[in-house]
């Protein structure tokens, strides 16, 4: 069988189709590179705006001028020139001068897009960060810090001792038979299952308040005590709560744990000893500070709220807390505390609160 030789015109047509296809492919590749560079530029702008807003809000609410300077310095340190600082504003969200707003805008120069007539396009980003205090609604853990009986409180004044470690759910009982520091949030008597659920989500249906709180949303200042050691509920609840680690943007050292110095940072102002820099971490908890009612203990009365770091739990009085042996203790690190406040976390800035919390809100 004779093979037909490829003619010169056919070879020319094949070459032309190849060149046209290659041109289209190179064009798409070039545009993909350009678009990728554009979004990378915008991502850099957004990261810088976030960082500048957080840097500036550390000076609020009492030093708005310094807040703007610090935000501008932070932007400059991240390669954003002053000409791209479109707006630096100190705003009011819940408390005068509690919010730092940053808006950046620059020009992106297209590389391959010039072939299509595109030379430059505006690229920008904005961010807002707010400073607040502990206040709010119904966020709390089902454990207690007891007046006059906690290493985290001054034994005379009951003032918090920042950085101190202590137990909030004790292993060997409080010296009053049958109570180990667990609380029956909402008073439903749900036992270990409800107790475990409260640990996992850190909330209650009831709006609990401290003595002296006048917020109209407050429902009660008393919480029922939950008898028994609750070994299973404690361990399972904390394990599941901490399974959410590592929190995005929080863990820096790659160990998949939100360490204390990654969740809290020293405060450079005189407002408080710590600033919360990773409020989404499951290790950030609110624990009621209480006085005890009765013997045996049936309920507790809330005197205030502690902001704390959840270290974890450990077995005491046994090698292993299995088979009904031993007791779990829950350990925390005290950050600070407020009294006469509703349970919660980040609310309007309170000049009398010892804890300042800063976070992005935009």
NORVENKA-V766413 format. One record per helix or strand of 3 or more residues. SS is the DSSP state (~ for helix, > for strand). FROM is the first residue (numbers start at 1). LEN is the number of residues. If there is no record, write none. Layout:
SS_FROM_LEN / SS_FROM_LEN
//
This chain:
~_8_50 / ~_64_14 / ~_82_3 / >_85_7 / >_99_11 / ~_113_4 / >_120_16 / >_143_4 / >_165_5 / >_179_6 / ~_185_3 / ~_191_11 / >_222_6 / ~_231_12 / ~_260_4 / >_264_3 / >_274_3 / >_284_10 / >_299_18 / >_327_13 / >_345_3 / >_356_5
//
